[in-house]
Amino acid sequence: MHYFVLRYNGAMNTAQLSPYINFNGNCEEAMNFYHDVLGGDLKISRFSDFEMPDMPVPEQYKSKVMHASLENGTLSFMASDGKPGSQVMFGDNVNISIAGIDEAQLSGFFNGLSAGGTVTMPLAKQVWGDMFGMFTDKFGIHWMVNIGHTDAESK
Protein backbone atom coordinates (compact mmCIF):
# COMPACT_ATOMS: atom_id res chain seq x y z
CA MET A 1 0.00 0.00 0.00
CA HIS A 2 1.33 3.45 -0.80
CA TYR A 3 1.23 6.21 1.79
CA PHE A 4 1.51 9.92 1.19
CA VAL A 5 2.40 12.48 3.84
CA LEU A 6 0.26 15.60 3.60
CA ARG A 7 0.63 18.93 5.36
CA TYR A 8 -2.60 20.44 6.57
CA ASN A 9 -2.60 23.52 8.81
CA GLY A 10 0.99 22.76 9.76
CA ALA A 11 0.17 19.24 10.98
CA MET A 12 1.43 16.01 9.45
CA ASN A 13 -1.29 13.60 8.33
CA THR A 14 -1.02 10.27 6.55
CA ALA A 15 -3.38 9.56 3.66
CA GLN A 16 -3.82 6.03 2.40
CA LEU A 17 -4.49 5.20 -1.24
CA SER A 18 -7.30 2.61 -1.42
CA PRO A 19 -8.80 0.97 -4.50
CA TYR A 20 -12.57 1.31 -4.96
CA ILE A 21 -14.26 -1.41 -7.02
CA ASN A 22 -17.73 -1.25 -8.54
CA PHE A 23 -19.62 -4.47 -9.23
CA ASN A 24 -22.75 -5.37 -11.21
CA GLY A 25 -24.92 -6.56 -8.33
CA ASN A 26 -22.56 -9.13 -6.78
CA CYS A 27 -20.56 -6.82 -4.50
CA GLU A 28 -21.63 -8.57 -1.32
CA GLU A 29 -20.61 -11.99 -2.68
CA ALA A 30 -17.25 -10.63 -3.83
CA MET A 31 -16.51 -8.80 -0.57
CA ASN A 32 -17.43 -11.86 1.51
CA PHE A 33 -15.05 -13.91 -0.65
CA TYR A 34 -12.24 -11.36 -0.18
CA HIS A 35 -12.99 -11.27 3.56
CA ASP A 36 -12.80 -15.09 3.78
CA VAL A 37 -9.36 -15.06 2.15
CA LEU A 38 -7.84 -11.84 3.52
CA GLY A 39 -9.54 -11.65 6.92
CA GLY A 40 -9.92 -8.29 8.58
CA ASP A 41 -12.96 -6.13 9.25
CA LEU A 42 -15.71 -6.07 6.61
CA LYS A 43 -18.38 -3.37 6.80
CA ILE A 44 -21.36 -3.25 4.42
CA SER A 45 -23.98 -0.50 4.01
CA ARG A 46 -26.97 -1.00 1.76
CA PHE A 47 -28.80 1.50 -0.42
CA SER A 48 -31.88 1.06 1.80
CA ASP A 49 -29.83 2.28 4.80
CA PHE A 50 -29.67 5.75 3.22
CA GLU A 51 -33.05 6.04 1.52
CA MET A 52 -34.82 9.38 2.02
CA PRO A 53 -38.33 10.46 0.98
CA ASP A 54 -36.96 12.86 -1.64
CA MET A 55 -34.41 10.26 -2.85
CA PRO A 56 -36.20 6.90 -3.21
CA VAL A 57 -34.20 3.79 -3.97
CA PRO A 58 -35.52 1.45 -6.71
CA GLU A 59 -36.95 -1.71 -5.11
CA GLN A 60 -34.42 -4.00 -6.83
CA TYR A 61 -31.56 -1.91 -5.36
CA LYS A 62 -32.68 -1.66 -1.72
CA SER A 63 -30.67 -4.75 -0.69
CA LYS A 64 -27.67 -3.92 -2.91
CA VAL A 65 -24.38 -2.64 -1.49
CA MET A 66 -24.03 1.13 -1.50
CA HIS A 67 -20.62 1.00 0.20
CA ALA A 68 -18.40 -1.77 1.59
CA SER A 69 -14.95 -1.60 3.09
CA LEU A 70 -12.48 -4.31 4.00
CA GLU A 71 -9.58 -3.43 6.27
CA ASN A 72 -6.85 -5.73 7.50
CA GLY A 73 -3.88 -3.79 8.78
CA THR A 74 -2.33 -2.10 5.74
CA LEU A 75 -4.60 -3.98 3.30
CA SER A 76 -7.75 -2.01 2.60
CA PHE A 77 -10.15 -1.40 -0.23
CA MET A 78 -13.73 -0.36 -0.81
CA ALA A 79 -16.51 -1.46 -3.15
CA SER A 80 -20.10 -0.89 -4.24
CA ASP A 81 -22.78 -2.31 -6.50
CA GLY A 82 -22.58 0.98 -8.38
CA LYS A 83 -25.23 3.56 -9.13
CA PRO A 84 -28.79 2.27 -9.58
CA GLY A 85 -29.69 1.99 -13.24
CA SER A 86 -26.13 1.98 -14.57
CA GLN A 87 -24.00 -0.92 -15.79
CA VAL A 88 -20.40 -1.29 -14.62
CA MET A 89 -17.87 -1.73 -17.43
CA PHE A 90 -14.86 -3.81 -16.35
CA GLY A 91 -11.52 -2.90 -17.88
CA ASP A 92 -7.96 -4.09 -17.93
CA ASN A 93 -6.50 -0.83 -16.66
CA VAL A 94 -6.68 -1.45 -12.90
CA ASN A 95 -4.87 -4.04 -10.77
CA ILE A 96 -4.92 -4.46 -7.02
CA SER A 97 -1.41 -5.05 -5.75
CA ILE A 98 -0.52 -6.76 -2.48
CA ALA A 99 3.14 -6.58 -1.49
CA GLY A 100 5.10 -7.60 1.58
CA ILE A 101 7.72 -10.03 2.89
CA ASP A 102 5.62 -12.72 4.65
CA GLU A 103 5.83 -15.52 2.05
CA ALA A 104 3.36 -17.84 3.79
CA GLN A 105 0.72 -15.12 4.16
CA LEU A 106 1.10 -13.69 0.67
CA SER A 107 1.24 -17.12 -1.00
CA GLY A 108 -1.98 -17.93 0.86
CA PHE A 109 -3.57 -14.73 -0.45
CA PHE A 110 -2.44 -15.57 -4.00
CA ASN A 111 -3.79 -19.12 -3.85
CA GLY A 112 -7.03 -18.19 -2.10
CA LEU A 113 -7.92 -15.17 -4.23
CA SER A 114 -7.03 -16.89 -7.52
CA ALA A 115 -9.26 -19.91 -6.75
CA GLY A 116 -11.91 -20.07 -9.46
CA GLY A 117 -10.14 -17.38 -11.47
CA THR A 118 -7.33 -17.34 -14.05
CA VAL A 119 -3.65 -17.23 -13.12
CA THR A 120 -1.92 -15.13 -15.79
CA MET A 121 1.56 -15.34 -14.23
CA PRO A 122 2.28 -18.05 -11.66
CA LEU A 123 3.84 -16.94 -8.39
CA ALA A 124 7.57 -17.43 -9.03
CA LYS A 125 10.94 -15.79 -8.45
CA GLN A 126 11.53 -12.93 -10.88
CA VAL A 127 14.64 -11.24 -12.29
CA TRP A 128 14.44 -8.47 -9.67
CA GLY A 129 14.75 -11.12 -6.93
CA ASP A 130 11.20 -11.11 -5.56
CA MET A 131 8.46 -13.70 -5.92
CA PHE A 132 5.72 -12.23 -8.12
CA GLY A 133 2.51 -13.43 -9.73
CA MET A 134 -0.67 -12.13 -11.34
CA PHE A 135 -4.21 -13.41 -11.73
CA THR A 136 -7.76 -12.38 -12.47
CA ASP A 137 -10.14 -13.53 -9.76
CA LYS A 138 -13.53 -15.15 -10.34
CA PHE A 139 -15.17 -11.69 -10.23
CA GLY A 140 -12.99 -10.28 -13.06
CA ILE A 141 -10.69 -8.23 -10.79
CA HIS A 142 -6.97 -8.18 -11.69
CA TRP A 143 -4.48 -8.79 -8.86
CA MET A 144 -0.68 -8.69 -8.49
CA VAL A 145 1.20 -10.24 -5.55
CA ASN A 146 4.84 -9.38 -4.83
CA ILE A 147 6.77 -11.14 -2.07
CA GLY A 148 9.92 -9.18 -1.31
CA HIS A 149 12.89 -10.20 0.73
CA THR A 150 14.51 -8.64 3.75
CA ASP A 151 17.96 -7.07 3.50
CA ALA A 152 19.32 -10.03 5.49
CA GLU A 153 17.97 -12.49 2.91
CA SER A 154 19.59 -10.66 -0.01
CA LYS A 155 23.10 -10.84 1.53
C-alpha positions as CSV (number, residue, x, y, z in Angstrom):
1,M,0.0,0.0,0.0
2,H,1.3,3.4,-0.8
3,Y,1.2,6.2,1.8
4,F,1.5,9.9,1.2
5,V,2.4,12.5,3.8
6,L,0.3,15.6,3.6
7,R,0.6,18.9,5.4
8,Y,-2.6,20.4,6.6
9,N,-2.6,23.5,8.8
10,G,1.0,22.8,9.8
11,A,0.2,19.2,11.0
12,M,1.4,16.0,9.5
13,N,-1.3,13.6,8.3
14,T,-1.0,10.3,6.5
15,A,-3.4,9.6,3.7
16,Q,-3.8,6.0,2.4
17,L,-4.5,5.2,-1.2
18,S,-7.3,2.6,-1.4
19,P,-8.8,1.0,-4.5
20,Y,-12.6,1.3,-5.0
21,I,-14.3,-1.4,-7.0
22,N,-17.7,-1.2,-8.5
23,F,-19.6,-4.5,-9.2
24,N,-22.7,-5.4,-11.2
25,G,-24.9,-6.6,-8.3
26,N,-22.6,-9.1,-6.8
27,C,-20.6,-6.8,-4.5
28,E,-21.6,-8.6,-1.3
29,E,-20.6,-12.0,-2.7
30,A,-17.2,-10.6,-3.8
31,M,-16.5,-8.8,-0.6
32,N,-17.4,-11.9,1.5
33,F,-15.0,-13.9,-0.6
34,Y,-12.2,-11.4,-0.2
35,H,-13.0,-11.3,3.6
36,D,-12.8,-15.1,3.8
37,V,-9.4,-15.1,2.2
38,L,-7.8,-11.8,3.5
39,G,-9.5,-11.7,6.9
40,G,-9.9,-8.3,8.6
41,D,-13.0,-6.1,9.3
42,L,-15.7,-6.1,6.6
43,K,-18.4,-3.4,6.8
44,I,-21.4,-3.2,4.4
45,S,-24.0,-0.5,4.0
46,R,-27.0,-1.0,1.8
47,F,-28.8,1.5,-0.4
48,S,-31.9,1.1,1.8
49,D,-29.8,2.3,4.8
50,F,-29.7,5.8,3.2
51,E,-33.0,6.0,1.5
52,M,-34.8,9.4,2.0
53,P,-38.3,10.5,1.0
54,D,-37.0,12.9,-1.6
55,M,-34.4,10.3,-2.8
56,P,-36.2,6.9,-3.2
57,V,-34.2,3.8,-4.0
58,P,-35.5,1.4,-6.7
59,E,-37.0,-1.7,-5.1
60,Q,-34.4,-4.0,-6.8
61,Y,-31.6,-1.9,-5.4
62,K,-32.7,-1.7,-1.7
63,S,-30.7,-4.7,-0.7
64,K,-27.7,-3.9,-2.9
65,V,-24.4,-2.6,-1.5
66,M,-24.0,1.1,-1.5
67,H,-20.6,1.0,0.2
68,A,-18.4,-1.8,1.6
69,S,-15.0,-1.6,3.1
70,L,-12.5,-4.3,4.0
71,E,-9.6,-3.4,6.3
72,N,-6.8,-5.7,7.5
73,G,-3.9,-3.8,8.8
74,T,-2.3,-2.1,5.7
75,L,-4.6,-4.0,3.3
76,S,-7.7,-2.0,2.6
77,F,-10.2,-1.4,-0.2
78,M,-13.7,-0.4,-0.8
79,A,-16.5,-1.5,-3.1
80,S,-20.1,-0.9,-4.2
81,D,-22.8,-2.3,-6.5
82,G,-22.6,1.0,-8.4
83,K,-25.2,3.6,-9.1
84,P,-28.8,2.3,-9.6
85,G,-29.7,2.0,-13.2
86,S,-26.1,2.0,-14.6
87,Q,-24.0,-0.9,-15.8
88,V,-20.4,-1.3,-14.6
89,M,-17.9,-1.7,-17.4
90,F,-14.9,-3.8,-16.3
91,G,-11.5,-2.9,-17.9
92,D,-8.0,-4.1,-17.9
93,N,-6.5,-0.8,-16.7
94,V,-6.7,-1.4,-12.9
95,N,-4.9,-4.0,-10.8
96,I,-4.9,-4.5,-7.0
97,S,-1.4,-5.1,-5.8
98,I,-0.5,-6.8,-2.5
99,A,3.1,-6.6,-1.5
100,G,5.1,-7.6,1.6
101,I,7.7,-10.0,2.9
102,D,5.6,-12.7,4.6
103,E,5.8,-15.5,2.1
104,A,3.4,-17.8,3.8
105,Q,0.7,-15.1,4.2
106,L,1.1,-13.7,0.7
107,S,1.2,-17.1,-1.0
108,G,-2.0,-17.9,0.9
109,F,-3.6,-14.7,-0.4
110,F,-2.4,-15.6,-4.0
111,N,-3.8,-19.1,-3.8
112,G,-7.0,-18.2,-2.1
113,L,-7.9,-15.2,-4.2
114,S,-7.0,-16.9,-7.5
115,A,-9.3,-19.9,-6.7
116,G,-11.9,-20.1,-9.5
117,G,-10.1,-17.4,-11.5
118,T,-7.3,-17.3,-14.0
119,V,-3.6,-17.2,-13.1
120,T,-1.9,-15.1,-15.8
121,M,1.6,-15.3,-14.2
122,P,2.3,-18.0,-11.7
123,L,3.8,-16.9,-8.4
124,A,7.6,-17.4,-9.0
125,K,10.9,-15.8,-8.5
126,Q,11.5,-12.9,-10.9
127,V,14.6,-11.2,-12.3
128,W,14.4,-8.5,-9.7
129,G,14.8,-11.1,-6.9
130,D,11.2,-11.1,-5.6
131,M,8.5,-13.7,-5.9
132,F,5.7,-12.2,-8.1
133,G,2.5,-13.4,-9.7
134,M,-0.7,-12.1,-11.3
135,F,-4.2,-13.4,-11.7
136,T,-7.8,-12.4,-12.5
137,D,-10.1,-13.5,-9.8
138,K,-13.5,-15.1,-10.3
139,F,-15.2,-11.7,-10.2
140,G,-13.0,-10.3,-13.1
141,I,-10.7,-8.2,-10.8
142,H,-7.0,-8.2,-11.7
143,W,-4.5,-8.8,-8.9
144,M,-0.7,-8.7,-8.5
145,V,1.2,-10.2,-5.6
146,N,4.8,-9.4,-4.8
147,I,6.8,-11.1,-2.1
148,G,9.9,-9.2,-1.3
149,H,12.9,-10.2,0.7
150,T,14.5,-8.6,3.7
151,D,18.0,-7.1,3.5
152,A,19.3,-10.0,5.5
153,E,18.0,-12.5,2.9
154,S,19.6,-10.7,0.0
155,K,23.1,-10.8,1.5
